Amino acid sequence: MEIADFLKIVPYLRYVHNVILEGWGESLMHPHLIDIIGLAKKQGCDVGFVTSGFNFDEPFLDKILSAGIDFMGFSFSGATPETHNAIRINSDFNELTMTLKTLLRRNLKKPRIHIVYLILKKNIHEMPNIVELAGEIGVKELIFIHITHISNLWQDNEKAFSCIKDEKRSYEEIINKTLKTAKKYKIKIDMPSFIASDVAVCSENPLDNLYISVEGEVSPCVYLYPPIPDGFIRIFCGKEYKTNKVSFGNIFHEDIETIWKKKEYVDFRKRFYERKDMMKKLFNLLLEPKKLPNMTLPEPPDPCKTCHKIMGV
């Protein structure tokens, strides 16, 4: 995004709690990242991003810290160089680990540091090891995520979650060891479900969040506006779907309130509010099983029906 375009967004940032300066790219490659952090911070919000650590040397780190960054996540896809480097192309495990150690040695109150670990069949056995590594170098928060946007057979075969409700997978021992290790090192972990289940609102929470693309397009979440042409293939639970990007307006040409209040955007969010209301009713009825009727959640918006996030994974 050109900095001139980012300046058009800046006035709206005073109304939000968090600004995550990334979507589908590597934030550290942006030539004006330091300036952009500073512009966002002046609006009073917390600012951060997730990075592969690409080209993250100490002079650049000093500039980012001076700009007032509030949180940084570091992407791992393995707890060993062999596993991580084979999955995260152009990301070096040893350099990434050294960057974290360098940052944590400073013992700063901020930024808040966490690790983001992408779970695949190829690296799931290293989940306890990444927690141990985090504990040894001083990271206190670790977020595990599944692969969500699946566009080829390799990715589909590598997903570690099941699309079949109540299907058991043989990861219980790994998960338990991961939790036990986290308790040992007093690390806060966020772990998704490995089995499909009904959720009223996905973890992207389009009721409170939105995504702005490089071109200024406003979408409910990052997964609904990938940087590829319309008509792209999305694989959902093993089946291919031809998919179009979702945008409710362009913030470079319309103000955010106008976009947020458009009927089609309101209707999109309404589906999730209806799902939340029904989930609450179902939860209350579960307290009295004899009164439980045959009730199901309303359908999610059409673009979300073929997204794995709506399954709670």
C-alpha positions in Angstrom: 0.0 0.0 0.0 1.3 3.4 -0.9 1.8 5.7 2.1 -0.4 8.3 0.5 -3.3 5.7 0.5 -2.5 4.8 4.1 -2.9 8.4 5.1 -6.6 8.2 3.8 -7.2 5.4 6.4 -5.4 7.1 9.3 -8.4 9.3 10.5 -10.5 6.2 11.1 -7.9 4.5 13.3 -8.9 6.5 16.4 -12.1 4.5 16.5 -10.4 1.0 16.8 -8.6 -0.8 19.5 -6.1 -2.7 17.4 -4.4 -2.3 14.0 -2.7 -5.3 12.5 -0.4 -4.1 9.7 -0.4 -7.2 7.6 -2.7 -9.4 5.6 -1.2 -11.5 2.9 2.4 -10.2 2.8 5.5 -9.6 4.9 5.2 -6.4 6.8 9.0 -6.0 7.1 9.4 -5.6 3.4 7.3 -2.4 3.3 9.7 0.6 2.7 7.7 2.9 4.9 6.8 0.5 7.8 8.3 2.7 10.5 6.4 5.8 9.3 3.2 3.8 9.1 3.6 2.5 12.6 4.1 6.0 13.9 1.0 7.4 12.0 -1.2 4.6 13.5 0.2 5.1 17.0 -0.7 8.8 17.0 -4.4 7.7 16.7 -4.2 6.0 20.1 -4.7 2.4 19.0 -2.4 -0.6 19.6 -0.3 -1.5 16.5 1.4 -4.7 15.6 1.9 -7.4 13.0 3.0 -11.0 12.5 6.2 -11.7 10.6 8.5 -14.4 9.3 11.4 -12.4 10.6 12.7 -11.7 7.1 15.7 -9.4 7.1 15.1 -8.4 10.7 18.4 -7.0 11.8 19.1 -5.1 15.0 19.2 -1.6 13.5 15.7 -2.2 12.0 14.5 -3.6 15.2 15.6 -0.5 17.0 13.6 1.7 14.6 10.5 -0.5 15.1 10.8 -0.3 18.8 11.3 3.5 18.7 8.2 3.8 16.6 6.2 2.4 19.5 5.1 -1.0 18.2 2.7 -2.7 20.7 2.8 -6.4 19.7 4.6 -8.7 17.3 4.0 -12.3 16.4 6.6 -14.5 14.9 5.6 -17.3 12.4 6.9 -20.8 13.0 6.0 -23.9 11.1 8.3 -26.3 13.0 10.4 -26.6 16.1 13.5 -27.6 14.1 15.3 -26.0 11.1 14.6 -29.0 9.0 10.8 -28.9 9.5 10.4 -25.1 9.6 12.6 -24.3 6.6 10.9 -26.9 4.4 7.4 -25.4 5.0 8.2 -21.7 5.4 10.2 -21.0 2.3 12.7 -18.1 2.6 12.3 -18.1 6.4 15.3 -19.4 8.3 14.6 -21.1 11.6 17.9 -20.2 13.2 17.7 -16.5 12.2 14.1 -16.3 13.4 15.0 -17.8 16.8 18.0 -15.5 17.1 15.8 -12.5 16.4 13.4 -13.5 19.2 16.3 -14.1 21.6 17.8 -10.7 20.7 14.4 -9.0 21.3 13.7 -10.8 24.6 17.1 -10.1 26.0 16.2 -6.4 26.2 13.5 -7.3 28.7 11.1 -4.6 27.5 7.6 -4.1 28.7 6.5 -3.8 25.2 6.0 -5.0 22.5 4.1 -8.0 23.6 5.7 -11.0 21.9 4.0 -14.2 20.8 4.7 -17.1 18.5 2.2 -18.2 15.8 2.5 -21.9 14.9 0.9 -23.2 11.8 -0.3 -26.8 12.4 0.1 -29.3 9.6 0.3 -33.1 9.6 4.0 -32.6 8.7 4.8 -30.7 11.9 2.1 -31.5 14.4 4.5 -33.8 16.3 6.7 -30.8 17.1 4.0 -28.9 18.9 5.3 -29.7 22.4 8.8 -28.8 21.2 7.8 -25.3 20.0 6.3 -24.7 23.4 9.5 -25.9 25.1 11.5 -23.6 22.8 9.2 -20.7 23.7 9.7 -21.4 27.3 13.5 -21.6 27.1 13.8 -18.3 25.3 11.2 -16.5 27.3 8.1 -16.2 25.1 5.0 -16.2 27.2 2.3 -16.6 24.6 1.8 -19.1 21.7 -1.0 -19.2 19.2 -1.6 -22.4 17.3 -3.5 -22.1 14.0 -4.7 -24.4 11.3 -4.3 -23.9 7.6 -7.5 -22.1 6.5 -7.2 -20.9 2.9 -6.7 -24.2 1.1 -6.1 -23.9 -2.7 -4.3 -27.1 -3.7 -4.3 -30.8 -2.9 -1.0 -30.7 -0.9 -2.5 -28.2 1.5 -5.8 -30.2 1.7 -3.9 -33.3 2.5 -1.8 -31.5 5.1 -4.6 -30.1 7.2 -4.6 -31.6 10.6 -8.2 -31.0 11.5 -11.2 -33.2 10.5 -14.2 -31.9 8.6 -16.3 -34.7 10.0 -18.1 -33.9 13.3 -17.1 -36.1 16.2 -14.4 -37.8 14.2 -11.5 -38.8 16.4 -8.0 -38.2 15.4 -4.9 -39.7 16.9 -3.4 -36.4 18.2 -4.6 -36.6 21.8 -1.2 -37.6 23.1 0.5 -34.7 21.3 -2.1 -32.2 22.4 -1.9 -33.4 26.1 1.9 -33.2 26.0 1.7 -29.7 24.5 -0.6 -28.5 27.3 1.5 -30.1 29.9 4.6 -28.4 28.6 2.8 -25.1 28.5 1.9 -25.5 32.1 5.5 -26.3 33.0 6.8 -23.1 31.4 3.7 -21.0 32.4 3.0 -20.2 28.8 -0.4 -19.0 27.6 -1.5 -21.0 24.6 -4.4 -20.6 22.2 -5.3 -23.9 20.5 -8.0 -24.4 17.9 -10.3 -27.4 17.7 -9.2 -30.4 15.7 -12.8 -31.5 15.1 -15.5 -29.6 13.2 -18.2 -28.1 15.4 -20.9 -25.5 15.1 -19.8 -22.0 16.0 -22.0 -19.0 15.9 -19.3 -16.6 14.8 -15.9 -17.7 13.5 -12.6 -16.6 15.2 -12.2 -13.8 12.7 -15.3 -12.2 14.2 -16.6 -10.0 11.3 -19.0 -8.3 13.8 -16.1 -6.4 15.4 -13.3 -6.6 12.8 -12.7 -5.8 9.2 -10.0 -6.2 6.6 -8.7 -3.5 4.2 -6.8 -4.6 1.2 -3.8 -2.9 -0.4 -6.3 -1.5 -3.0 -8.6 -0.1 -0.2 -11.3 -2.8 -0.5 -13.2 -3.4 2.7 -13.9 -7.0 3.4 -15.2 -8.8 6.5 -12.0 -10.8 6.9 -8.7 -11.5 5.3 -9.8 -14.9 4.0 -12.6 -13.3 1.9 -10.3 -11.0 0.0 -7.1 -12.9 -1.1 -4.7 -11.1 -3.5 -5.7 -13.2 -6.5 -8.3 -12.7 -9.3 -11.9 -13.6 -8.9 -12.9 -17.1 -9.8 -10.2 -18.7 -7.7 -10.4 -22.2 -6.4 -11.0 -22.8 -2.7 -10.9 -26.3 -1.4 -13.3 -26.9 1.4 -13.3 -30.3 3.1 -11.9 -32.0 0.0 -14.2 -30.4 -2.5 -13.3 -27.6 -4.9 -15.4 -24.4 -5.1 -15.0 -21.5 -7.5 -14.9 -18.5 -5.3 -15.1 -14.7 -5.7 -13.6 -12.1 -3.5 -15.9 -10.2 -1.1 -15.8 -6.4 -0.8 -18.5 -4.0 0.5 -16.8 -0.8 -0.7 -13.5 1.0 -1.1 -12.2 3.2 1.8 -10.2 5.3 -0.6 -13.4 6.5 -2.2 -16.1 6.1 0.5 -16.0 6.8 4.3 -16.1 3.7 6.5 -19.4 4.6 8.1 -21.1 4.5 4.6 -19.5 1.2 3.8 -20.4 -0.3 7.2 -24.0 0.7 6.9 -24.6 -0.6 3.4 -27.5 -3.0 3.3 -25.5 -5.9 1.9 -22.9 -5.5 4.7 -25.6 -5.1 7.3 -27.3 -8.3 6.0 -24.0 -10.1 6.1 -23.4 -9.4 9.7 -27.1 -10.0 10.5 -26.6 -13.7 9.7 -24.0 -13.9 12.4 -26.1 -12.1 15.0 -28.9 -14.5 14.2 -26.5 -17.4 14.8 -25.4 -15.9 18.1 -29.0 -15.6 19.3 -29.8 -19.2 18.3 -26.6 -20.5 19.9 -27.6 -18.8 23.1 -31.1 -20.3 23.0 -29.6 -23.8 22.4 -27.2 -23.4 25.3 -30.0 -22.4 27.6 -32.1 -25.4 26.5 -29.2 -27.8 27.0 -29.7 -27.1 30.7 -33.1 -28.7 30.4 -32.6 -31.6 27.8 -36.2 -32.7 27.9 -37.2 -29.3 26.4 -34.6 -29.4 23.7 -36.4 -29.0 20.3 -35.0 -29.8 16.9 -33.2 -26.5 16.4 -30.2 -25.7 14.2 -28.2 -22.6 13.6 -29.2 -20.3 10.7 -27.0 -20.6 7.6 -23.9 -18.4 7.6 -23.5 -15.9 4.8 -22.9 -17.5 1.4 -19.2 -16.6 1.1 -18.5 -18.2 4.5 -20.2 -21.5 3.8 -17.0 -22.9 2.2 -14.5 -21.5 4.7 -13.1 -23.8 7.4 -13.2 -21.1 10.0 -17.0 -21.4 10.2 -16.4 -25.0 11.5 -14.7 -23.8 14.6 -11.2 -25.0 13.5 
